[in-house]
Amino acid sequence: MEGLKQRIETLYECGFVDDAGKADLYRIVEILQNHGIETNDDNTGVLVTHVAAALKRSADGEIVTPLDAEVLGQVKEIEKYEEAVTIQKEILDSMTHKLSADEQDFVLVHIGTILESV
């Protein structure tokens, strides 16, 4: 967790996220831990960094290119898809900042990747 904490603090210090965004990132880590997911791996760091970048894009008015339907379809085929959707919903519901539907799809893919590596 120490490396992830340092990553979140760096994203905050660099201005990628504001106070609420920083709290959102810590909540993501907490939710993953509550689901028994180890948060010291690279995949978790990638999820946290992606969400931070998504928050910055949103604040800057940038629009993200939607996820390719094929990639989303592949996520739907993983064994732990329902668990990934549950975690995604929990994360999105917990966040002060809201993500676009396209960014939400990317979050789901990251969660699926994390669950597949467990």
C-alpha positions, -999 to +999 in steps of 0.1 A: +000+000+000+029+024+007+038+026-030+001+033-039-002+059-012+029+076-026+014+075-061-018+091-049+001+118-030+022+125-061-009+128-083-023+152-058+008+173-055+011+175-093-024+188-096-039+158-113-065+156-086-080+180-060-088+172-024-120+154-033-103+135-061-075+124-037-102+111-013-119+093-043-086+076-051-081+065-014-117+052-014-110+031-045-081+014-027-102+008+004-130-007-017-106-031-034-091-041-001-126-047+013-131-072-015-099-090-005-078-076-034-042-070-027-034-034-036+003-036-040+004-047-076+009-028-108-027-033-120-041-014-090-016+014-096-027+016-132-064+018-121-056+046-096-036+065-122-063+061-149-090+074-126-068+104-116-062+111-153-099+107-160-107+133-132-082+157-148-097+151-183-131+158-169-119+190-151-103+202-183-133+194-204-116+167-224-136+139-240-122+104-239-124+081-269-149+053-261-135+019-254-136-005-283-167-027-281-145-058-286-125-050-255-156-045-234-170-078-248-138-096-236-143-082-201-179-096-201-165-130-208-142-132-177-151-156-150-154-128-124-174-104-145-203-100-121-178-093-092-161-067-114-194-050-121-202-050-084-169-035-075-172-009-103-206+002-090-193+004-055-164+025-066-185+048-088-211+053-061-185+062-036-168+089-056-175+126-051-164+133-087-185+115-113-170+098-144-184+098-179-199+065-192-168+060-213-145+064-183-167+040-163-161+014-190-124+018-186-127+014-149-146-019-154-118-031-177-091-023-151-111-040-124-115-071-146-078-071-152-071-069-115-095-098-107-081-119-135-046-115-119-057-126-085 
